[in-house]
Amino acid sequence: MGFFPDHLVVVPDDIDLARSPLRATLDADSYVLGAFNPGMTRLPNGNLLLMVRIAEALSVPIHDGMVRAIRWEAGRYVLDAWPLDAVDVSDPRKFMLNGQNWPVMALTSLSWLLPIEMSPDGLNVIAYHYDHAISPATDSQCYGIEDARISRIEGRYWMTTCTVSPERHGTTLYSSQNGLAWHCEGLVLDHQNKDMLLFEGRIGDRFWAQTRPLGDLYFAYPSNSRWQAGPSINLTTSPDGLHWKPHDRPGIRPHVDWPATARIGGGAPPILTHEGWLSLWHGVAPNAGAGLYRTYFSILDRDDPALVVRSDRCPVLEPAPALTASLAHQMYLHDIVFTTGILDAGDHYIIASGEADLACRITHIPHSRFHRS
């Protein structure tokens, strides 16, 4: 499996932290841990927009026997500290607090979103729009804003983001008329419901979206079921894009005999094709690290997206170590490709992904890889 072009187009060293929204009030040196998981859309001028997650981390996270985290509070960025003997720091992305009643963690970085304008094929940077960066502005975003997904519906841009705070790990919605200036519509999904992807078009008179609720308890399917309990890609509908009701029927579920679906979640917003809705999603197979993330696809019925017409068990995209070889000194995770955007470009699709939680990857994939006719 290989497609061309298939390139990294944004890497950590491309980001100018002198223009970071954290710079004005953060009293510590920082660096770009990753510039990745870009939402993608086409701007009115024909160029593409990547809404890139910038994970900004402390250059010295451990100081005087304490591990520190960045947090937004009342318009400024502050540092919280915990004793090293009270936490588990084995994961470079986070640390876990010991002795809690629930799994409780804090992040080693804080994420904000940088709009980067790209050429129409997505391969060359036109402009970094630091003046339109999106950063925490409410308590529900105090640990950051992550993993944008953008859908254009009837001429209006909609963007979902994952927002992180002690009260919620939920979804915040933004809207825009031009793809650059965004208005925050507020929280639309509550705690531990993320990877919300709006279908690029209404079905009947309603907006539809995929979601991925989490939890640490799932009920069993019957012993002879082809499904296995665990995170699934669910569906929700809305009359206006703001108020959402879960759909009664499930969407894409993990299979008993498909190890790559041990953990699944939405990838790119579904787009309508002649076969139905094309949905790209990530499947995570267990390994010794954070898991092996790959991109798969399903075709959903155009009138009833709870009906999965077919899914392909061969991954569309896999992690590409050759792409990140020159970034070996910056890598902290491996085996991850996390697709977050798709655009139709005639005879091929432009696919946007995060590679290794480090950089932005653009891949051109022919229609024939997805469609039978």
Buried (B, 14 or more C-beta within 10 A) or exposed (E): EEBEEBBBBBBBEBBEBEEBBBEEEBEBEBBBBBBBBBBBBBBEEEBBBBBBBBBBBBEEBBEEEBBBBBBBEEEEBBBEBBEBEBBEBEBBBBBBBEEEEEEEBBBBBBBBBBBBBBEBBBBEBBEBBBEBBBBBBEBBBBBBBBBBBBBBBEEEBBBBBBBBBEEBBBBBBBBBEEBBEBEBBEBBBEBBBBBBBBBBBBBEEEBBBBBBBBEEEEEEBEEEEEBBBBBBBBBBBBEEBEEBEEBEEEBBBBBBEBEBBBBBBBBBBBBBBEBBBBBBBBBBBEEEEBBBBBBBBBBBBBEEBBEBEEBEEEBBBBBBEEBBEEBEEBBBBBBBBBBBBBBBBEEBBBBBBBBBBBBBBBBBBEBEBBEEE
